């Protein structure tokens, strides 16, 4: 039953100049996504191709495209001009 569900995320950011970007992510259910993500990160760390000790976010470790590389992920980014509505 868990495999059939999906997660839907929405986010918006605005910089000091008023430029805004919003986006949506459709992903497998909330339990499967962290497992897949953790498995890929662990496999990468085990290759030994990691920076010296210290904290790294998944993006710093593997690059910004990690989310889009996961199976079942759909990402949509919308950029809006400064001062315009949603």
N, CA, C and O atoms as a GROMACS GRO file, in nm:
protein
  344
    1UNK      N    1   0.082  -0.118   0.000
    1UNK     CA    2   0.000   0.000   0.000
    1UNK      C    3   0.087   0.126   0.000
    1UNK      O    4   0.053   0.223  -0.067
    2UNK      N    5   0.197   0.127   0.073
    2UNK     CA    6   0.284   0.245   0.078
    2UNK      C    7   0.338   0.282  -0.059
    2UNK      O    8   0.350   0.401  -0.090
    3UNK      N    9   0.370   0.184  -0.141
    3UNK     CA   10   0.430   0.211  -0.271
    3UNK      C   11   0.338   0.288  -0.364
    3UNK      O   12   0.385   0.352  -0.459
    4UNK      N   13   0.209   0.284  -0.340
    4UNK     CA   14   0.114   0.350  -0.428
    4UNK      C   15   0.101   0.499  -0.402
    4UNK      O   16   0.056   0.572  -0.490
    5UNK      N   17   0.139   0.546  -0.285
    5UNK     CA   18   0.121   0.687  -0.250
    5UNK      C   19   0.225   0.777  -0.314
    5UNK      O   20   0.327   0.729  -0.365
    6UNK      N   21   0.200   0.906  -0.312
    6UNK     CA   22   0.293   1.006  -0.362
    6UNK      C   23   0.304   1.119  -0.262
    6UNK      O   24   0.216   1.140  -0.178
    7UNK      N   25   0.414   1.192  -0.272
    7UNK     CA   26   0.433   1.312  -0.193
    7UNK      C   27   0.436   1.430  -0.289
    7UNK      O   28   0.489   1.421  -0.399
    8UNK      N   29   0.379   1.540  -0.246
    8UNK     CA   30   0.377   1.662  -0.326
    8UNK      C   31   0.435   1.774  -0.242
    8UNK      O   32   0.388   1.800  -0.131
    9UNK      N   33   0.538   1.841  -0.294
    9UNK     CA   34   0.603   1.949  -0.222
    9UNK      C   35   0.594   2.077  -0.305
    9UNK      O   36   0.598   2.072  -0.428
   10UNK      N   37   0.582   2.190  -0.239
   10UNK     CA   38   0.582   2.319  -0.305
   10UNK      C   39   0.668   2.413  -0.223
   10UNK      O   40   0.664   2.410  -0.100
   11UNK      N   41   0.745   2.496  -0.290
   11UNK     CA   42   0.828   2.593  -0.219
   11UNK      C   43   0.840   2.721  -0.298
   11UNK      O   44   0.822   2.723  -0.420
   12UNK      N   45   0.870   2.830  -0.227
   12UNK     CA   46   0.886   2.961  -0.291
   12UNK      C   47   0.998   3.036  -0.220
   12UNK      O   48   1.006   3.032  -0.097
   13UNK      N   49   1.083   3.103  -0.296
   13UNK     CA   50   1.188   3.188  -0.240
   13UNK      C   51   1.180   3.324  -0.308
   13UNK      O   52   1.144   3.335  -0.425
   14UNK      N   53   1.216   3.428  -0.232
   14UNK     CA   54   1.219   3.566  -0.283
   14UNK      C   55   1.349   3.628  -0.236
   14UNK      O   56   1.381   3.622  -0.117
   15UNK      N   57   1.426   3.688  -0.330
   15UNK     CA   58   1.550   3.753  -0.288
   15UNK      C   59   1.523   3.900  -0.253
   15UNK      O   60   1.410   3.947  -0.266
   16UNK      N   61   1.627   3.970  -0.210
   16UNK     CA   62   1.612   4.110  -0.168
   16UNK      C   63   1.567   4.201  -0.281
   16UNK      O   64   1.508   4.306  -0.255
   17UNK      N   65   1.594   4.164  -0.405
   17UNK     CA   66   1.554   4.245  -0.520
   17UNK      C   67   1.409   4.217  -0.561
   17UNK      O   68   1.357   4.280  -0.652
   18UNK      N   69   1.345   4.123  -0.494
   18UNK     CA   70   1.206   4.091  -0.526
   18UNK      C   71   1.190   3.981  -0.630
   18UNK      O   72   1.078   3.947  -0.666
   19UNK      N   73   1.299   3.927  -0.678
   19UNK     CA   74   1.290   3.817  -0.775
   19UNK      C   75   1.246   3.692  -0.701
   19UNK      O   76   1.302   3.657  -0.597
   20UNK      N   77   1.148   3.627  -0.755
   20UNK     CA   78   1.096   3.508  -0.687
   20UNK      C   79   1.098   3.386  -0.777
   20UNK      O   80   1.086   3.396  -0.900
   21UNK      N   81   1.115   3.276  -0.715
   21UNK     CA   82   1.113   3.147  -0.783
   21UNK      C   83   1.029   3.053  -0.699
   21UNK      O   84   1.040   3.050  -0.577
   22UNK      N   85   0.946   2.977  -0.766
   22UNK     CA   86   0.868   2.876  -0.695
   22UNK      C   87   0.883   2.745  -0.770
   22UNK      O   88   0.921   2.744  -0.888
   23UNK      N   89   0.855   2.639  -0.704
   23UNK     CA   90   0.867   2.510  -0.769
   23UNK      C   91   0.787   2.403  -0.698
   23UNK      O   92   0.747   2.417  -0.582
   24UNK      N   93   0.766   2.297  -0.771
   24UNK     CA   94   0.695   2.182  -0.715
   24UNK      C   95   0.777   2.056  -0.739
   24UNK      O   96   0.852   2.046  -0.837
   25UNK      N   97   0.761   1.962  -0.650
   25UNK     CA   98   0.824   1.831  -0.664
   25UNK      C   99   0.716   1.727  -0.639
   25UNK      O  100   0.645   1.732  -0.538
   26UNK      N  101   0.703   1.634  -0.731
   26UNK     CA  102   0.617   1.517  -0.712
   26UNK      C  103   0.712   1.400  -0.692
   26UNK      O  104   0.802   1.377  -0.773
   27UNK      N  105   0.691   1.325  -0.586
   27UNK     CA  106   0.784   1.219  -0.550
   27UNK      C  107   0.708   1.095  -0.505
   27UNK      O  108   0.589   1.102  -0.474
   28UNK      N  109   0.778   0.981  -0.500
   28UNK     CA  110   0.717   0.862  -0.443
   28UNK      C  111   0.677   0.890  -0.299
   28UNK      O  112   0.707   0.996  -0.245
   29UNK      N  113   0.611   0.798  -0.239
   29UNK     CA  114   0.561   0.821  -0.102
   29UNK      C  115   0.674   0.862  -0.008
   29UNK      O  116   0.791   0.838  -0.034
   30UNK      N  117   0.635   0.924   0.100
   30UNK     CA  118   0.732   0.985   0.192
   30UNK      C  119   0.824   0.885   0.260
   30UNK      O  120   0.927   0.926   0.315
   31UNK      N  121   0.793   0.758   0.257
   31UNK     CA  122   0.880   0.658   0.318
   31UNK      C  123   0.985   0.606   0.220
   31UNK      O  124   1.097   0.577   0.260
   32UNK      N  125   0.951   0.596   0.093
   32UNK     CA  126   1.043   0.542  -0.007
   32UNK      C  127   1.152   0.642  -0.045
   32UNK      O  128   1.266   0.602  -0.068
   33UNK      N  129   1.120   0.769  -0.053
   33UNK     CA  130   1.215   0.870  -0.098
   33UNK      C  131   1.339   0.879  -0.009
   33UNK      O  132   1.450   0.876  -0.062
   34UNK      N  133   1.327   0.889   0.123
   34UNK     CA  134   1.447   0.896   0.206
   34UNK      C  135   1.533   0.769   0.197
   34UNK      O  136   1.655   0.777   0.204
   35UNK      N  137   1.470   0.655   0.182
   35UNK     CA  138   1.545   0.529   0.170
   35UNK      C  139   1.628   0.531   0.042
   35UNK      O  140   1.747   0.498   0.046
   36UNK      N  141   1.568   0.568  -0.068
   36UNK     CA  142   1.640   0.574  -0.196
   36UNK      C  143   1.753   0.676  -0.189
   36UNK      O  144   1.864   0.650  -0.234
   37UNK      N  145   1.725   0.791  -0.132
   37UNK     CA  146   1.824   0.897  -0.120
   37UNK      C  147   1.941   0.852  -0.032
   37UNK      O  148   2.057   0.870  -0.070
   38UNK      N  149   1.912   0.794   0.083
   38UNK     CA  150   2.017   0.748   0.174
   38UNK      C  151   2.102   0.638   0.111
   38UNK      O  152   2.223   0.633   0.132
   39UNK      N  153   2.039   0.551   0.035
   39UNK     CA  154   2.112   0.443  -0.031
   39UNK      C  155   2.211   0.499  -0.132
   39UNK      O  156   2.325   0.454  -0.138
   40UNK      N  157   2.169   0.596  -0.211
   40UNK     CA  158   2.259   0.657  -0.310
   40UNK      C  159   2.374   0.732  -0.243
   40UNK      O  160   2.488   0.724  -0.288
   41UNK      N  161   2.344   0.804  -0.137
   41UNK     CA  162   2.448   0.879  -0.067
   41UNK      C  163   2.548   0.783  -0.004
   41UNK      O  164   2.669   0.805  -0.013
   42UNK      N  165   2.500   0.678   0.058
   42UNK     CA  166   2.589   0.578   0.120
   42UNK      C  167   2.677   0.513   0.015
   42UNK      O  168   2.797   0.496   0.037
   43UNK      N  169   2.621   0.476  -0.098
   43UNK     CA  170   2.700   0.415  -0.206
   43UNK      C  171   2.809   0.511  -0.253
   43UNK      O  172   2.921   0.468  -0.279
   44UNK      N  173   2.777   0.638  -0.263
   44UNK     CA  174   2.877   0.737  -0.305
   44UNK      C  175   2.988   0.749  -0.202
   44UNK      O  176   3.106   0.753  -0.238
   45UNK      N  177   2.953   0.755  -0.075
   45UNK     CA  178   3.053   0.766   0.031
   45UNK      C  179   3.144   0.644   0.032
   45UNK      O  180   3.265   0.657   0.053
   46UNK      N  181   3.089   0.526   0.008
   46UNK     CA  182   3.169   0.404   0.008
   46UNK      C  183   3.268   0.396  -0.108
   46UNK      O  184   3.361   0.316  -0.103
   47UNK      N  185   3.249   0.477  -0.212
   47UNK     CA  186   3.346   0.480  -0.322
   47UNK      C  187   3.475   0.548  -0.280
   47UNK      O  188   3.578   0.533  -0.346
   48UNK      N  189   3.470   0.622  -0.168
   48UNK     CA  190   3.589   0.692  -0.121
   48UNK      C  191   3.609   0.828  -0.187
   48UNK      O  192   3.707   0.896  -0.156
   49UNK      N  193   3.521   0.868  -0.275
   49UNK     CA  194   3.535   0.995  -0.347
   49UNK      C  195   3.463   1.107  -0.272
   49UNK      O  196   3.373   1.172  -0.326
   50UNK      N  197   3.504   1.129  -0.149
   50UNK     CA  198   3.440   1.232  -0.068
   50UNK      C  199   3.547   1.327  -0.014
   50UNK      O  200   3.662   1.288   0.003
   51UNK      N  201   3.508   1.451   0.014
   51UNK     CA  202   3.604   1.546   0.071
   51UNK      C  203   3.648   1.501   0.211
   51UNK      O  204   3.589   1.409   0.268
   52UNK      N  205   3.751   1.566   0.265
   52UNK     CA  206   3.794   1.534   0.401
   52UNK      C  207   3.678   1.546   0.500
   52UNK      O  208   3.572   1.599   0.467
   53UNK      N  209   3.700   1.496   0.619
   53UNK     CA  210   3.595   1.494   0.722
   53UNK      C  211   3.526   1.628   0.738
   53UNK      O  212   3.586   1.734   0.716
   54UNK      N  213   3.401   1.622   0.775
   54UNK     CA  214   3.323   1.743   0.797
   54UNK      C  215   3.181   1.724   0.746
   54UNK      O  216   3.152   1.630   0.672
   55UNK      N  217   3.096   1.813   0.787
   55UNK     CA  218   2.955   1.804   0.750
   55UNK      C  219   2.935   1.845   0.604
   55UNK      O  220   2.995   1.941   0.557
   56UNK      N  221   2.851   1.772   0.533
   56UNK     CA  222   2.813   1.805   0.395
   56UNK      C  223   2.665   1.777   0.379
   56UNK      O  224   2.616   1.674   0.424
   57UNK      N  225   2.594   1.867   0.314
   57UNK     CA  226   2.456   1.838   0.276
   57UNK      C  227   2.462   1.744   0.156
   57UNK      O  228   2.566   1.736   0.092
   58UNK      N  229   2.353   1.674   0.125
   58UNK     CA  230   2.354   1.590   0.005
   58UNK      C  231   2.391   1.667  -0.121
   58UNK      O  232   2.460   1.614  -0.208
   59UNK      N  233   2.345   1.792  -0.132
   59UNK     CA  234   2.377   1.873  -0.250
   59UNK      C  235   2.525   1.905  -0.257
   59UNK      O  236   2.584   1.899  -0.365
   60UNK      N  237   2.587   1.938  -0.144
   60UNK     CA  238   2.730   1.966  -0.145
   60UNK      C  239   2.811   1.841  -0.177
   60UNK      O  240   2.917   1.849  -0.239
   61UNK      N  241   2.763   1.727  -0.135
   61UNK     CA  242   2.835   1.602  -0.157
   61UNK      C  243   2.819   1.550  -0.300
   61UNK      O  244   2.916   1.505  -0.360
   62UNK      N  245   2.697   1.556  -0.353
   62UNK     CA  246   2.668   1.493  -0.482
   62UNK      C  247   2.625   1.589  -0.592
   62UNK      O  248   2.606   1.547  -0.706
   63UNK      N  249   2.609   1.715  -0.561
   63UNK     CA  250   2.567   1.812  -0.662
   63UNK      C  251   2.417   1.836  -0.659
   63UNK      O  252   2.341   1.761  -0.598
   64UNK      N  253   2.376   1.943  -0.726
   64UNK     CA  254   2.237   1.986  -0.723
   64UNK      C  255   2.139   1.900  -0.798
   64UNK      O  256   2.018   1.919  -0.783
   65UNK      N  257   2.186   1.806  -0.877
   65UNK     CA  258   2.095   1.724  -0.956
   65UNK      C  259   2.049   1.596  -0.890
   65UNK      O  260   1.978   1.516  -0.953
   66UNK      N  261   2.087   1.573  -0.766
   66UNK     CA  262   2.055   1.446  -0.700
   66UNK      C  263   1.906   1.418  -0.699
   66UNK      O  264   1.864   1.306  -0.732
   67UNK      N  265   1.826   1.515  -0.663
   67UNK     CA  266   1.682   1.493  -0.654
   67UNK      C  267   1.624   1.449  -0.788
   67UNK      O  268   1.543   1.356  -0.794
   68UNK      N  269   1.664   1.517  -0.895
   68UNK     CA  270   1.610   1.483  -1.027
   68UNK      C  271   1.655   1.346  -1.076
   68UNK      O  272   1.590   1.288  -1.163
   69UNK      N  273   1.763   1.294  -1.021
   69UNK     CA  274   1.813   1.162  -1.063
   69UNK      C  275   1.741   1.047  -0.996
   69UNK      O  276   1.751   0.933  -1.041
   70UNK      N  277   1.668   1.074  -0.890
   70UNK     CA  278   1.598   0.967  -0.819
   70UNK      C  279   1.477   0.921  -0.899
   70UNK      O  280   1.409   1.003  -0.961
   71UNK      N  281   1.448   0.791  -0.899
   71UNK     CA  282   1.335   0.740  -0.977
   71UNK      C  283   1.201   0.794  -0.925
   71UNK      O  284   1.179   0.802  -0.804
   72UNK      N  285   1.114   0.830  -1.017
   72UNK     CA  286   0.980   0.875  -0.982
   72UNK      C  287   0.970   1.020  -0.940
   72UNK      O  288   0.863   1.064  -0.896
   73UNK      N  289   1.078   1.097  -0.953
   73UNK     CA  290   1.080   1.237  -0.913
   73UNK      C  291   1.049   1.326  -1.034
   73UNK      O  292   1.105   1.306  -1.142
   74UNK      N  293   0.961   1.422  -1.014
   74UNK     CA  294   0.930   1.520  -1.118
   74UNK      C  295   0.944   1.658  -1.054
   74UNK      O  296   0.874   1.690  -0.958
   75UNK      N  297   1.034   1.741  -1.110
   75UNK     CA  298   1.061   1.873  -1.056
   75UNK      C  299   1.019   1.978  -1.158
   75UNK      O  300   1.050   1.965  -1.277
   76UNK      N  301   0.949   2.081  -1.112
   76UNK     CA  302   0.912   2.193  -1.199
   76UNK      C  303   0.949   2.322  -1.128
   76UNK      O  304   0.907   2.345  -1.014
   77UNK      N  305   1.028   2.407  -1.194
   77UNK     CA  306   1.071   2.535  -1.138
   77UNK      C  307   1.011   2.647  -1.223
   77UNK      O  308   1.020   2.644  -1.346
   78UNK      N  309   0.949   2.745  -1.157
   78UNK     CA  310   0.892   2.861  -1.225
   78UNK      C  311   0.959   2.986  -1.172
   78UNK      O  312   0.959   3.010  -1.051
   79UNK      N  313   1.016   3.066  -1.262
   79UNK     CA  314   1.075   3.192  -1.220
   79UNK      C  315   0.978   3.304  -1.251
   79UNK      O  316   0.917   3.306  -1.358
   80UNK      N  317   0.964   3.397  -1.157
   80UNK     CA  318   0.872   3.509  -1.172
   80UNK      C  319   0.954   3.638  -1.168
   80UNK      O  320   1.048   3.649  -1.089
   81UNK      N  321   0.918   3.734  -1.250
   81UNK     CA  322   0.986   3.863  -1.250
   81UNK      C  323   0.954   3.939  -1.122
   81UNK      O  324   0.850   3.916  -1.059
   82UNK      N  325   1.043   4.029  -1.084
   82UNK     CA  326   1.023   4.108  -0.962
   82UNK      C  327   0.892   4.185  -0.970
   82UNK      O  328   0.859   4.245  -1.072
   83UNK      N  329   0.818   4.180  -0.860
   83UNK     CA  330   0.695   4.257  -0.851
   83UNK      C  331   0.574   4.194  -0.916
   83UNK      O  332   0.464   4.250  -0.907
   84UNK      N  333   0.589   4.082  -0.979
   84UNK     CA  334   0.474   4.017  -1.043
   84UNK      C  335   0.409   3.920  -0.947
   84UNK      O  336   0.473   3.872  -0.853
   85UNK      N  337   0.284   3.891  -0.971
   85UNK     CA  338   0.209   3.799  -0.886
   85UNK      C  339   0.242   3.655  -0.916
   85UNK      O  340   0.323   3.624  -1.003
   86UNK      N  341   0.179   3.568  -0.842
   86UNK     CA  342   0.200   3.424  -0.857
   86UNK      C  343   0.143   3.374  -0.986
   86UNK      O  344   0.152   3.255  -1.015
   0.00000   0.00000   0.00000
